[in-house]
Amino acid sequence: MFAKVKSFLFTHSSDNQVIVKNTFWLFLGELFGRVIRVFVVILIARYLSIADYGLFSYVLTISAFLTIFTDIGIGAVVTRESAKDKSLRKVYLATALGIKFVMIIISIALVFSFAQDITKINGIAPLLLPLSFLFVFDSLRDFIGSFIRSLEKMELEAYVKIVTNSVLGVIVVIVLLNQATTYLLIWAYAIGTGVGLVLSLFYVREYLSRIFFSFDRSLVKKIIFTALPVGMLMVLGALMLNTDMIMLGWWTSAEEIGYYSAALKIIMVLYVIPNLISSSIFPSLSRYDKDNIQKFREVFERGITLSLAIALPFCLGGVVVAKPLLISLFGGQYEPAVTTFVILLLSLPIVFTTTLFSNGLFALNLQNRFIIFVLIGLVSNIVFNWLLIPVMGIMGVAYATILSQLISNSLLWIFMKRSVEFKILRHLPRILLSATLMSLVAVLLSSFNVFLVILLCLVFYLILLYALKEPCINIRRNF
């Protein structure tokens, strides 16, 4: 039995086996990494003052954005081209790495030139050095991960994520037990990420020998222009996620950013769910696309229904348990973030469906339209932030997020409706009834431990769906 499992998870025997194996390892690495990161962030939020936690979150936001900005879709091109032609792997790796280094140098110059001018938060100057190391290590690790993906050895990518986050977690705990400062914590993140980079380089060491002698100037233009559409989506997506935090730094204090970061952290964990659903459904959507629009419509409707069946109870029930949950995780000092957390919970049904819409457009080869909708959402988000943050602070950011998501998702919904003619409302009555009744149960159990309430409500919700014979819970039949 053990030999069969080992063979299945570590060898390549067929296309289907490779797909399942790689999906397993990607999911394992992502799950482990997310759990460790959430645990670490909660510890940091409890040890630091709210202002220091806000500063810490702000620096991580800058690092995350720069990591995406320096990629501009290059990683996706390396993955695709290296997988297509093994003989060109080293050439693409060397050429793309050269482009990557140029982007990194430009980004570091921008950080040291303008980082202190785009925020009124005090204390950011001493953090620029560890921020730069964190961003460089993370950017290069992510890039090498793209190359490893082309080798179809996702177990290596999972190892890197597990080791990176484990080392990061241990170093953070050591720092917290001795001298918890924002400066040392950013260095802890940088060191943990650096260990992950070293491990990544070790796995691709056979391709690194005399790597820059394989640099091909004629490929630079091709790589950049091929990467631009993907890069635009990545940068726009990063802006959508990080604009709020950056603009908060223009008008508010580090404490306000700390409150917002605590509320957003829980929401961001939930945002992973629609990505997993979309990834599992995307092959079916791609298989049917325009050649069998009826089957495409059926799978698409089931995917949207399943997403809403998960989003609605989190949204409605989350509003009930928002205060005790936030305080239990981050501490009583974060109670001012509760209202913002409640507002952000309302974004769950929007984001869960938007993720399916974007994958549907890709399956139909209409991804250029999606760029337009993302751009509309980004611009509206910036405008609403500009109007609401000076007046309402972090609540203004939350309202701006909801409003911009409603605008872009409504336009996306209308476009997909015209393209696919899907129908969703007919699938929702039993889900809405179950989610509403579950929320009432949460109110009745509000005096109990919040985690026990969440568990009991989840079981009650699933029992209701089963009793009402809701089709979406039969995933095997649906997909």
Residue pairs with C-beta under 8 A, 6 or more apart in sequence:
7 13
8 17
8 20
8 21
9 21
9 24
9 25
9 155
10 21
10 155
12 18
12 21
12 152
18 152
21 154
21 155
22 152
22 154
23 154
23 279
25 154
25 155
25 157
25 158
26 154
26 157
26 158
27 276
28 158
28 162
29 154
29 157
29 158
29 159
29 160
29 161
29 162
30 161
30 272
32 158
32 161
32 162
32 165
33 161
33 162
33 164
33 165
34 269
34 272
36 165
36 166
36 168
36 169
37 165
38 265
38 269
39 169
40 168
40 169
40 172
41 265
42 265
42 329
42 330
43 172
43 173
43 176
44 53
44 56
44 172
44 176
44 180
44 185
45 53
45 258
45 261
45 262
45 330
45 331
45 334
46 330
46 331
47 176
47 180
48 56
48 180
48 182
48 185
50 254
50 255
50 258
50 259
50 333
50 334
51 253
51 254
51 255
51 258
52 181
52 182
52 254
52 258
53 258
53 261
53 262
54 121
54 253
54 254
54 255
54 256
54 257
54 258
54 259
54 260
54 261
55 121
55 123
55 124
55 127
55 182
55 254
55 257
55 258
56 182
56 185
56 186
57 245
57 257
57 258
57 261
58 119
58 121
58 124
58 245
58 246
58 249
58 254
58 257
59 124
59 127
59 131
59 182
59 186
60 186
60 189
61 242
61 245
61 246
62 111
62 115
62 131
62 135
62 246
63 131
63 134
63 135
63 138
64 238
64 241
64 242
65 238
65 239
65 242
65 246
66 107
66 111
66 135
66 139
67 135
67 138
67 139
67 142
68 234
68 235
68 237
68 238
69 103
69 107
69 235
69 238
70 100
70 103
70 104
70 107
70 135
70 139
71 100
71 103
71 139
71 142
71 143
71 231
71 234
72 103
72 224
72 227
72 228
72 231
72 234
72 235
73 226
73 227
73 228
73 229
73 230
73 231
73 232
73 233
73 234
74 96
74 99
74 100
74 143
74 146
74 223
74 224
74 227
74 231
75 96
75 142
75 143
75 145
75 146
75 147
76 146
76 227
76 230
77 92
77 96
77 223
77 226
77 227
77 230
78 92
78 93
78 96
78 143
78 146
78 147
78 150
79 146
79 147
79 149
79 150
80 150
81 88
81 92
81 150
82 88
82 89
82 92
82 93
82 147
82 150
82 151
83 149
83 150
83 152
89 147
89 150
89 207
90 207
90 211
90 214
91 214
91 216
91 219
92 219
92 223
93 147
93 204
93 207
93 211
93 214
94 211
94 212
94 213
94 214
94 215
94 216
95 214
95 215
95 216
95 217
95 219
95 220
95 223
96 143
96 223
97 143
97 211
97 212
98 212
98 215
98 220
99 220
99 223
99 224
100 139
100 140
100 143
104 135
104 136
104 139
104 140
107 135
108 132
108 135
108 136
111 128
111 131
111 132
111 135
112 128
112 132
115 124
115 125
115 128
115 131
116 124
116 125
118 246
118 249
118 250
119 246
119 249
119 250
120 249
120 250
120 251
121 249
121 253
121 254
121 257
122 254
123 182
123 254
126 183
127 182
127 183
127 186
130 183
130 186
130 187
130 189
130 190
131 186
133 187
133 190
133 194
134 186
134 189
134 190
134 193
137 190
137 193
137 194
137 196
137 197
138 193
140 197
140 200
141 160
141 164
141 193
141 196
141 197
141 200
144 197
144 200
144 201
144 203
144 204
145 157
145 160
145 200
147 204
147 207
148 154
148 156
148 157
148 160
148 200
148 203
148 204
149 157
153 203
156 203
159 199
159 203
160 196
160 199
160 200
160 203
161 196
163 195
163 196
163 199
164 192
164 193
164 195
164 196
164 199
165 192
167 191
167 192
167 195
167 196
168 188
168 189
168 191
168 192
168 193
169 192
171 188
171 191
171 192
172 185
172 188
172 189
172 192
174 188
175 181
175 184
175 185
175 188
176 185
201 208
229 367
229 368
229 371
232 371
233 367
233 370
233 371
233 374
236 371
236 374
236 375
236 378
237 374
239 378
240 374
240 377
240 378
240 381
243 378
243 381
243 382
243 385
244 260
244 264
244 381
244 385
244 397
244 400
244 401
245 257
245 260
245 261
245 264
247 382
247 385
247 386
247 389
247 397
248 256
248 257
248 260
248 389
248 394
248 397
249 257
250 389
251 389
251 390
251 393
252 389
252 393
252 394
256 393
256 394
257 394
258 334
259 334
259 336
259 337
259 340
259 394
260 337
260 340
260 394
260 397
260 398
262 326
262 329
262 330
262 334
262 337
262 341
263 326
263 337
263 338
263 340
263 341
263 344
263 394
263 398
264 344
266 325
266 326
266 329
266 341
267 341
267 344
267 345
267 347
267 348
270 314
270 348
271 351
273 310
273 352
274 307
274 311
274 351
274 352
274 353
274 354
274 355
274 356
275 355
277 303
277 306
277 307
277 310
277 352
277 355
277 356
278 303
278 355
278 356
278 358
278 359
280 479
281 299
281 303
281 356
281 359
281 479
282 359
282 362
282 363
284 299
284 479
285 296
285 299
285 300
285 303
285 359
285 360
285 363
286 362
286 363
288 295
288 296
288 299
288 363
289 296
289 363
289 364
289 365
290 296
290 364
290 365
293 420
296 360
296 363
296 364
296 420
297 420
297 421
297 422
299 478
299 479
300 356
300 360
300 420
300 422
301 422
301 423
301 424
301 427
302 471
302 472
302 478
302 479
303 356
303 479
304 353
304 356
304 422
304 424
304 427
305 424
305 427
305 428
305 431
305 471
305 472
306 472
306 475
306 478
307 352
307 353
307 355
307 356
308 349
308 352
308 353
308 424
308 428
308 431
309 431
309 465
309 470
309 472
309 473
310 352
311 348
311 349
311 351
311 352
311 353
312 348
312 349
312 431
312 432
312 435
313 434
313 435
313 438
313 439
313 457
313 458
313 461
314 345
314 348
315 345
315 346
315 348
315 349
315 435
316 435
316 436
316 438
316 439
317 435
317 438
317 439
317 442
317 454
317 457
317 461
318 325
318 342
318 345
318 348
319 342
319 345
319 439
320 439
320 442
320 443
320 446
321 442
321 446
321 450
321 453
321 454
322 338
322 341
322 342
322 345
323 335
323 338
324 446
324 450
325 450
325 454
326 334
326 335
326 337
326 338
326 341
327 334
327 335
327 338
328 450
328 451
330 337
337 394
339 395
340 394
340 395
340 397
340 398
343 395
343 398
343 399
343 401
343 402
344 398
344 401
344 402
346 402
347 401
347 402
347 405
350 402
350 405
350 406
350 409
351 405
353 409
353 413
354 405
354 408
354 409
354 412
357 370
357 409
357 412
357 413
357 416
358 370
358 412
360 416
360 420
361 367
361 369
361 370
361 412
361 416
362 370
364 419
364 420
366 419
369 415
370 412
373 408
373 411
373 412
373 415
374 408
376 407
376 408
376 411
377 404
377 405
377 407
377 408
377 409
378 404
380 403
380 404
380 407
380 408
381 400
381 401
381 404
384 396
384 399
384 400
384 403
384 404
385 396
385 397
385 400
387 396
387 400
388 395
388 396
388 397
388 399
388 400
389 396
389 397
389 400
390 396
392 399
416 422
427 471
427 472
430 465
430 468
430 469
430 470
431 465
431 470
431 472
433 464
433 468
434 461
434 464
434 465
434 468
434 470
435 461
437 460
437 464
438 457
438 460
438 461
438 464
439 457
441 456
441 457
441 460
442 453
442 457
445 452
445 453
445 456
445 457
446 453
462 473
465 472
465 473
466 473
471 477
471 478
472 478
